[in-house]
Amino acid sequence: MRLIYLWAFFVVFSSAAWATHSDEKPTNLDALFEQVKHDRVMEQEQNQRRETIFITERDQQARLLAQAKAQLAAQEGRTKDLNTKFQEQEQLLTQANADLELKSGSLGELFGTVRQVANESRSVLESSMISVELPERSQFLNAVAERKQIPTIEEIRQVWLSLQQEMTESAKIKQFSQAIITAQGMVEQKQVTRVGPFTAFSDGQFLRYLPETGNLVALGRQPVERLQSVAAEFESADSGVLQSVVVDPTRGAIMALLVQAPDLKERIQQGGWIGYLILILGAVGVLIAIQRFVSLSLTSQRVTKQQKQAVADTKNPLGRILSVYREGLANDIDTLTLKLDEAILREIPKVERGLITLAILAAIAPMLGLLGTVSGMIETFQSITLFGTGDPKLMSGGISQALVTTELGLAVAIPLLLIHSLLSGKSNRLVQIFDEESASLIARNAEANDDNIR
């Protein structure tokens, strides 16, 4: 209200000042009097208009003030009503939550079980080879497992359907086109055959599933050729035809360990220089054994042929022994016995040549294997001293050398011993034949001398 009065006073004062300072200048007193009267009338009219406007505006502001007060009172009343309703609704909500917790106590356990099953199933599906065809199915389980809200009935049903789909696909054999990573690191689009969640192969090559990237990777080293041919025949077989196939029940674990097993070449390399030395000695022994076997076989044939002949042939040991008597070098039994023994002694080294070498090689091979074992164990203990026993891979090199050299030494020594025994038997039989023939010759000569004496 004070602002309204100030505004009205300012308007009246401005009008009076304008009327007082008029630009028209009276020329005489009458004109001045008329001008004053006229200005007074104009001032009164203006004051009346201003008063009328002021009263009108005052009444209007009063009505607005009354309306504002009425609206304020109405809003205050409405606020009281809303506060009352809010308190009532809050009490009802509290009671409803209490009733919900009371009635859904068993359902809370159910929802917790659903989340747990979704979490466990997610890891199973992500590690399953079937995810190559269905890469996005674990995203839903991931959302259910990590979400804090209560799952809906449809989501619970979807979790069950995901597990049912995994079981259904596990019993199927499917062929599909898929990008695989070859052993050379190249990505190629190939036809893949999947046997449940266990085995997958393409073009006869076994594949391994990587859950981290969701890719199929060709094994760096394939299993034996027999298993690869089985896989290739299974891929090319017609639908509905029974065909054998390789299945890894551990979903690739056994196959991965199988291809990691070292082959013969790698085992020999693990033996180091001692292993190579053992193999060289074994090769030398085999060459000597072959040469002696051929030589003794030919000598045995010639000796057998000489036994059936009456004429001594100096091209075989028995013929050279018998030639001692045929050449008249012995006139009495004692001299003949000595000459025959001398001839036999000359032939024995030729027959038994190389046998001592084979025996030495057969004895050295396991000793070299023992040397490799000691070297490997020393290396193993050095690794343990430097790095401890936390990582078995650090000790595997020394242990492999220790075991491989022992194995190579025994693998070389046992055949050499058997070959030495075989060749020794053949040479001993020849020496026995020499002794028998010489004894027979001496006996016949002694009988002849007895007949001459009589």
Stockholm file with secondary structure:
# STOCKHOLM 1.0

chainA/1-454         MRLIYLWAFFVVFSSAAWATHSDEKPTNLDALFEQVKHDRVMEQEQNQRRETIFITERDQQARLLAQAKAQLAAQEGRTKDLNTKFQEQEQLLTQANADLELKSGSLGELFGTVRQVANESRSVLESSMISVELPERSQFLNAVAERKQIPTIEEIRQVWLSLQQEMTESAKIKQFSQAIITAQGMVEQKQVTRVGPFTAFSDGQFLRYLPETGNLVALGRQPVERLQSVAAEFESADSGVLQSVVVDPTRGAIMALLVQAPDLKERIQQGGWIGYLILILGAVGVLIAIQRFVSLSLTSQRVTKQQKQAVADTKNPLGRILSVYREGLANDIDTLTLKLDEAILREIPKVERGLITLAILAAIAPMLGLLGTVSGMIETFQSITLFGTGDPKLMSGGISQALVTTELGLAVAIPLLLIHSLLSGKSNRLVQIFDEESASLIARNAEANDDNIR
#=GR chainA/1-454 SS CHHHHHHHHHHHHHHHHHHHTCSCCCSSHHHHHHHHHHHHHHHHHHHHHHHHHHHHHHHHHHHHHHHHHHHHHHHHHHHHHHHHHHHHHHHHHHHHHHHHHHHTHHHHHHHHHHHHHHHHHHHHHHHSGGGGTCTTHHHHHHHHHHCCSCCCHHHHHHHHHHHHHHHHHHTCEEEEEEEEECTTSCEEEEEEEEETTTEEEETTEEEEEETTTTEEEECSSCCCHHHHHHHHHHHHSCTTCCCCCCCCTTTTHHHHHHHHSCCHHHHHHHTHHHHHHHHHHHHHHHHHHHHHHHHHHHHHHHHHHHHTCSSCCTTSHHHHHHHHHHTTCCSSHHHHHHHHHHHHHHHHHHHTTTHHHHHHHHHHHHHHHHHHHHHHHHHHHHHHHHHTTSCTHHHHHHHHHHHHHHHHHHHHHHHHHHHHHHHHHHHHHHHHHHHHHHHHHHHHHHHHHHHHHC
#=GC SS_cons         CHHHHHHHHHHHHHHHHHHHTCSCCCSSHHHHHHHHHHHHHHHHHHHHHHHHHHHHHHHHHHHHHHHHHHHHHHHHHHHHHHHHHHHHHHHHHHHHHHHHHHHTHHHHHHHHHHHHHHHHHHHHHHHSGGGGTCTTHHHHHHHHHHCCSCCCHHHHHHHHHHHHHHHHHHTCEEEEEEEEECTTSCEEEEEEEEETTTEEEETTEEEEEETTTTEEEECSSCCCHHHHHHHHHHHHSCTTCCCCCCCCTTTTHHHHHHHHSCCHHHHHHHTHHHHHHHHHHHHHHHHHHHHHHHHHHHHHHHHHHHHTCSSCCTTSHHHHHHHHHHTTCCSSHHHHHHHHHHHHHHHHHHHTTTHHHHHHHHHHHHHHHHHHHHHHHHHHHHHHHHHTTSCTHHHHHHHHHHHHHHHHHHHHHHHHHHHHHHHHHHHHHHHHHHHHHHHHHHHHHHHHHHHHHC
//
